[in-house]
Amino acid sequence: MSMHREMEARISRAADVYRPIGGWIERPSDPQPALEGEVSADVVIVGAGFAGLSTALELTARGAQVVVLEREFAGFGASGRNAGYLAGGQGLDYHLFMKRVGREQVSRIVRYFEDGVAYVEQKLDQYGIDCDYIRSGLIRAGVHASQQKVLRANMELGIELGAPARYLDEAEMRARGIPPAFLFGYATPGGGTLHPGKYVSGLRRAAIAAGVKLYESSPVRSFSEGATIACRTDRGVVHAPHLVLASNAYTPQLGLLRDKVAPLRVSAIETEPLSDAQIASLGWHGREGITTQHLVMESHRLTAHNSLVITTKRLDYAYGSSTPNIAAKPTYRDLAVALYERFPTLRDVSIRSSWSGYISFAYDGLPVVGATGDHRNIHYTAGCSGHGVGTQSFVGLLLAERIKGETHPYYAALQHKTPSTLPEPLQWVAIKSLLGGAHFMDERVNRRVRRNS
């Protein structure tokens, strides 16, 4: 087989190793039973990801009886499918934020993102969760000189708003061992990478041990409003005075937040474990997670078992805010191309698996946290916009305090009027057009990189 055909076969393989449950997680060996019959609780939570399990743990610690309903199994959604970056307030779209809320409120929200990192770190210790966490900080990098001005400007604004970072020129990037495809960037001092499947599984174990009633394989079909809410599954119903919708991108399908967030599909590929020689060829001794300054970023990170995970690259939207659990074959191919272009010493490495999942995105890029209903007892969290490991964990504390009658300062900081989404088919046209434009601009940058290589 010629070198070109061999490379084409490696690229094509990315679409043939699709995992519908994601690359980080397996079905639990101790599946919790599906809900049957009627039960009562102080709070019923829909969704057993970072947000739902963190909220359940915080409420249980405050004496509440909590039921969690999960459609599949804990971590099946975005929590078990993301890149595993525990990131603070750098890398956000501050200018988009400040079109909606004032600078001081943006600064408080940025600090919420920052403190989400420390919250997760504390919970890893508290619950004894080993999730391969590397507190290396993170790198935001440019792959072409045309990205430098925007990268530096965003970094400096983030610093002003409370998210520390330090600029790295090309010499400093090489001194840190960052692979040479990444020309310049900035480093954040906090956060790092973790194994999201192990993290969410650790929260699941802690919740069960704490007495949380977790029902898996229990998709919610409907809920009724009132002083006591009835939350119905196929074979049961939970009655509780408070409902928390921690289902993120899936919440619009339950009849709430369709006017506030849109689910966007993100994708990932993972290589086979690299050999010692291949790891040495990278020189990536700090093993920092790297995101790029594209409009739709690429992310690149090593795992504890020395595979390389590359995510995002392209986003997609399905008509009607649906979330089909299907392969995104063209995106896996694009991710494979990025792998071999950014890391030329790895061109003989095979791709082990590919997967996709959904994040929820608000038109202003801000988190969507609040309460609704005549009794203000239907609570929700969504709109993590790709920074969910920290924020969707930390939000559990905010929601628990709110349900218990207190208002955390960060809960107050997150309150704002989220811009309304569009009716279909206008939303489909608008989002597909915006994403198409962003992908076009990113590919133009990539072509310039190829010409210079």
C-alpha positions in Angstrom: 0.0 0.0 0.0 1.4 3.4 -0.9 2.0 6.0 1.8 -0.9 8.1 0.6 -3.3 5.2 0.6 -2.1 4.1 4.0 -2.7 7.5 5.4 -6.1 7.7 3.8 -7.0 4.4 5.4 -5.9 5.7 8.8 -8.0 8.8 8.4 -11.0 6.7 7.2 -10.7 4.4 10.2 -11.9 7.2 12.5 -15.4 6.8 11.2 -15.3 3.0 11.6 -14.6 2.9 15.3 -17.6 4.9 16.6 -18.7 4.2 20.2 -22.3 5.3 20.8 -21.6 5.5 24.6 -18.5 7.7 24.2 -14.9 6.9 24.7 -14.5 7.5 28.4 -17.1 5.3 30.1 -18.6 1.8 30.2 -21.9 0.7 31.5 -21.7 0.3 35.3 -21.2 -3.1 36.7 -23.8 -2.2 39.4 -26.7 -0.7 37.4 -29.3 0.9 39.6 -32.9 -0.2 39.1 -35.4 1.6 37.0 -38.1 3.5 38.8 -41.3 1.5 39.4 -44.3 2.7 41.3 -44.7 5.9 43.3 -42.0 7.4 45.5 -41.7 10.7 47.3 -38.7 12.8 48.0 -37.7 16.4 49.0 -36.1 16.9 45.6 -36.2 15.0 42.4 -33.3 15.6 39.9 -33.4 14.8 36.2 -29.9 13.9 34.9 -27.1 12.0 36.5 -24.1 14.0 35.2 -21.8 16.4 36.9 -24.6 18.9 37.7 -27.2 16.4 38.8 -24.9 14.3 41.0 -23.2 17.3 42.5 -26.6 18.8 43.4 -27.8 15.6 44.9 -24.6 15.3 47.0 -24.9 18.9 48.3 -28.6 18.5 49.1 -28.1 15.2 50.9 -25.3 16.8 53.0 -28.0 19.4 54.0 -30.4 16.7 55.1 -32.6 16.4 52.0 -34.0 13.1 50.7 -33.1 13.1 47.0 -34.1 11.0 44.0 -32.1 11.2 40.7 -33.7 10.0 37.5 -31.3 9.1 34.6 -32.4 8.1 31.1 -29.5 5.7 30.6 -26.8 5.4 33.2 -24.9 8.0 35.1 -22.4 9.9 32.8 -24.1 8.7 29.6 -24.6 12.3 28.4 -22.1 15.2 28.1 -20.4 14.4 31.4 -19.0 11.2 30.0 -18.2 12.5 26.5 -16.3 15.7 26.9 -12.6 16.4 26.6 -11.9 16.3 30.4 -10.6 19.9 30.8 -11.0 21.4 34.2 -10.8 25.0 33.0 -11.3 28.4 34.6 -12.3 31.7 33.2 -9.9 32.0 30.3 -11.0 31.1 26.8 -14.5 32.6 27.1 -16.1 35.0 24.7 -16.0 38.1 27.0 -17.1 40.5 24.3 -20.2 38.5 23.7 -21.0 38.5 27.4 -20.6 42.2 27.8 -23.2 42.9 25.1 -25.7 41.4 27.5 -24.5 42.2 31.0 -22.2 44.8 32.5 -18.5 44.5 33.0 -18.7 44.0 36.8 -21.2 41.1 36.4 -19.0 39.5 33.8 -16.1 39.7 36.2 -18.2 37.9 38.8 -19.2 35.3 36.3 -15.5 34.8 35.4 -14.7 34.3 39.0 -17.4 31.7 39.2 -15.6 29.8 36.4 -12.3 30.2 38.3 -13.7 29.0 41.6 -15.3 26.0 39.8 -11.8 24.6 39.4 -11.1 24.7 43.1 -14.5 23.3 43.9 -13.9 20.2 41.8 -10.4 19.7 43.3 -11.8 19.8 46.8 -14.5 17.3 45.9 -11.9 14.9 44.4 -10.2 14.9 47.8 -13.5 14.7 49.8 -14.9 11.8 47.9 -11.6 10.0 47.2 -12.1 10.1 43.4 -9.1 9.0 41.4 -9.7 10.3 37.9 -6.2 10.8 36.6 -6.3 14.5 37.4 -3.1 16.4 36.3 -3.0 19.9 37.7 -0.8 21.1 34.9 -2.8 24.2 33.9 -4.0 24.6 30.3 -2.6 26.1 27.1 -4.5 28.2 24.6 -2.4 28.2 21.4 -2.2 29.7 18.0 -1.2 27.6 14.9 -0.7 30.6 12.6 0.6 34.1 13.0 -2.8 35.5 12.0 -4.3 34.3 15.3 -1.8 36.1 17.6 -3.5 39.4 18.0 -6.9 38.0 18.9 -5.3 35.5 21.3 -3.3 38.1 23.2 -6.3 40.5 23.3 -8.6 37.9 24.7 -6.0 36.8 27.2 -5.4 40.3 28.5 -9.1 41.0 28.8 -9.6 37.7 30.7 -6.8 38.8 33.1 -8.5 42.1 33.7 -11.7 40.2 34.5 -10.1 37.9 37.0 -8.8 34.9 35.1 -5.0 34.7 35.4 -2.8 33.7 32.5 0.7 34.2 31.2 1.7 34.8 27.5 4.1 32.3 26.0 6.1 33.3 22.9 7.5 30.6 20.6 10.7 30.2 22.6 8.8 29.7 25.8 6.4 27.2 24.1 9.4 25.1 23.0 11.0 25.4 26.4 7.8 24.0 28.0 7.8 21.1 25.5 4.7 22.1 23.7 4.6 20.4 20.3 5.9 22.7 17.5 2.6 22.9 15.6 1.5 25.3 18.4 3.5 28.5 17.8 2.5 30.7 20.7 -0.1 30.9 23.4 -0.8 31.5 27.0 -0.8 29.3 30.0 -3.3 29.3 32.9 -1.9 28.5 36.3 -4.9 26.5 37.6 -6.9 23.5 36.4 -5.7 20.7 34.1 -7.0 17.5 32.6 -8.9 14.6 34.1 -10.7 11.4 33.0 -14.3 12.6 32.9 -15.7 9.0 32.9 -13.8 8.2 36.1 -14.9 11.6 37.6 -18.6 11.1 37.0 -18.4 7.5 38.1 -16.8 8.7 41.3 -19.6 11.1 41.9 -22.1 8.3 41.2 -20.4 6.1 43.8 -20.4 8.9 46.4 -24.0 9.7 45.8 -25.2 6.1 46.2 -23.0 5.8 49.4 -24.6 9.1 50.7 -28.1 7.7 50.4 -29.2 9.3 47.1 -31.8 7.2 45.4 -30.5 6.8 41.8 -32.8 5.3 39.3 -31.1 4.5 36.0 -32.8 3.4 32.7 -35.6 5.8 33.8 -36.3 8.4 31.1 -38.6 11.2 32.2 -41.6 11.5 30.0 -43.4 14.4 31.7 -43.6 16.5 34.8 -46.5 18.5 36.3 -46.2 21.8 38.0 -47.6 22.7 41.4 -46.6 23.0 45.0 -45.8 19.3 44.7 -44.3 18.2 41.4 -45.1 14.8 39.8 -42.2 13.6 37.6 -43.3 10.6 35.5 -41.2 7.8 33.9 -42.4 4.8 31.9 -43.2 2.8 35.0 -43.2 5.2 37.9 -43.7 8.6 39.3 -41.7 10.7 41.9 -43.5 13.3 44.0 -41.4 16.1 45.4 -41.8 19.8 46.2 -38.7 20.7 44.1 -37.5 19.5 40.7 -34.0 20.1 39.3 -33.5 19.7 35.5 -29.8 18.9 35.2 -30.2 17.4 31.8 -28.4 20.2 29.9 -28.7 19.8 26.1 -31.6 17.3 26.6 -33.7 19.7 28.6 -35.5 21.3 25.7 -37.0 17.9 24.8 -38.7 17.9 28.3 -40.5 21.2 27.3 -38.2 23.6 29.1 -35.4 25.9 28.0 -36.2 25.5 24.3 -36.4 29.3 24.1 -33.0 29.7 25.9 -30.5 27.1 24.7 -29.6 25.1 21.6 -27.9 21.7 21.7 -24.7 21.5 19.7 -23.0 18.3 18.8 -19.3 18.0 19.6 -17.1 15.1 18.6 -13.9 13.4 19.5 -11.3 10.8 18.4 -8.8 8.9 20.5 -5.7 7.2 19.3 -4.3 3.8 20.3 -1.8 4.2 23.2 1.5 5.7 22.0 4.8 3.9 22.4 7.5 5.3 24.6 9.3 6.5 21.5 6.2 8.3 20.1 5.7 10.0 23.5 9.3 11.1 23.5 9.0 12.4 19.9 6.3 14.9 21.1 8.5 16.4 23.9 5.2 17.2 25.7 6.6 16.7 29.2 4.0 18.9 31.0 1.1 17.1 29.3 -1.0 20.2 29.4 -4.3 20.2 27.6 -4.1 22.4 24.5 -6.9 24.3 22.8 -6.5 26.4 19.7 -7.5 29.9 18.8 -9.8 28.8 15.9 -13.4 30.1 15.9 -14.4 26.4 16.6 -11.4 25.3 18.6 -9.5 22.1 18.4 -8.4 20.5 21.7 -5.5 18.1 22.1 -4.6 16.2 25.2 -2.7 13.1 26.4 -4.4 10.6 28.7 -3.0 8.6 31.6 -2.6 5.6 29.4 -0.7 7.7 26.7 -3.4 7.9 24.1 -4.1 11.3 22.4 -7.6 12.7 22.4 -8.6 15.4 19.9 -12.0 17.0 20.2 -14.4 19.6 18.7 -13.0 20.9 15.4 -16.5 21.1 14.0 -19.9 21.7 15.7 -23.3 20.7 14.4 -26.9 21.3 15.1 -29.9 19.0 14.5 -33.2 20.4 13.4 -35.7 21.0 16.2 -33.1 20.9 19.0 -33.0 17.1 18.8 -30.1 15.1 20.0 -29.7 12.0 17.9 -27.0 9.6 19.2 -25.4 9.0 15.9 -22.0 9.0 14.3 -20.6 12.3 12.9 -18.4 10.6 10.3 -17.2 13.7 8.4 -16.2 15.3 11.6 -14.2 12.3 12.7 -12.4 12.4 9.4 -11.6 16.1 10.0 -10.3 15.4 13.5 -8.1 12.6 12.1 -6.6 15.1 9.6 -5.9 17.5 12.4 -4.2 14.7 14.4 -1.8 13.9 11.6 -1.2 17.5 10.6 -0.5 18.8 14.2 1.6 15.7 15.2 3.6 14.5 12.1 5.6 12.1 14.2 2.4 10.2 14.9 1.4 9.4 11.3 1.7 5.7 11.9 -0.6 5.8 14.9 -4.1 4.3 14.5 -7.3 5.7 15.8 -8.9 3.6 18.5 -12.3 5.2 18.9 -14.6 8.1 17.9 -17.7 9.5 19.6 -20.0 12.5 19.8 -22.2 14.2 22.4 -24.1 17.4 23.0 -23.5 20.6 24.9 -26.1 23.3 25.3 -25.3 26.8 24.1 -27.1 30.1 24.9 -27.0 32.8 22.3 -25.0 35.0 24.7 -22.6 32.2 25.6 -23.5 32.6 29.3 -24.7 29.9 31.8 -28.4 29.5 32.1 -29.3 28.9 35.8 -32.6 29.8 37.5 -36.0 28.7 38.5 -39.5 28.8 36.9 -43.1 27.7 37.6 -45.8 29.4 39.6 -44.1 28.2 42.8 -40.5 28.8 41.5 -39.7 25.2 42.4 -38.6 24.0 39.0 -34.8 24.7 38.9 -32.5 24.3 35.9 -29.0 24.6 34.8 -27.7 24.5 31.2 -25.6 26.6 28.8 -22.2 25.4 30.0 -20.9 26.2 26.4 -18.0 23.8 26.7 -16.7 24.6 30.2 -18.9 22.1 32.0 -16.5 20.1 34.2 -16.0 22.9 36.7 -19.1 25.0 36.3 -21.6 22.2 36.1 -20.1 20.6 39.2 -20.0 23.9 41.2 -23.5 24.8 40.2 -24.7 21.9 42.5 -23.7 24.0 45.5 -25.6 27.0 44.1 -28.7 25.1 43.4 -28.7 23.2 46.7 -28.4 26.5 48.7 -31.2 28.0 46.6 -33.5 25.1 47.3 -32.7 25.4 51.0 -33.7 29.1 51.0 -30.3 30.8 50.5 -28.9 32.6 47.5 -25.2 32.1 46.9 -23.5 35.3 45.5 -22.6 33.4 42.3 -26.2 32.3 41.8 -27.1 36.0 41.9 -24.3 36.8 39.5 -25.6 34.3 37.0 -29.1 35.9 36.8 -29.6 37.7 33.6 -32.1 37.8 30.7 -31.0 35.1 28.2 -31.7 36.0 24.6 -34.5 34.0 23.0 -33.7 31.3 20.5 -35.5 31.3 17.1 -38.4 29.2 16.0 -37.7 26.5 13.4 -36.8 26.5 10.6 -35.1 29.9 11.3 -33.0 28.5 14.1 -31.7 25.7 11.9 -30.8 28.1 9.2 -29.2 30.6 11.5 -27.1 28.1 13.5 -26.0 26.1 10.4 -25.1 29.4 8.6 -23.0 30.6 11.6 -21.3 27.3 12.0 -20.6 27.0 8.3 -19.0 30.5 8.3 -16.9 29.6 11.3 -15.7 26.3 9.8 -14.9 28.1 6.5 -12.7 30.7 8.3 -11.0 28.0 10.4 -10.2 26.0 7.3 -8.8 29.0 5.6 -6.3 29.4 8.5 -5.5 25.7 8.3 -4.7 26.0 4.5 -2.3 28.9 5.3 -0.6 26.6 7.9 -0.2 23.9 5.3 1.3 26.3 2.8 3.9 27.4 5.4 4.8 23.8 6.4 
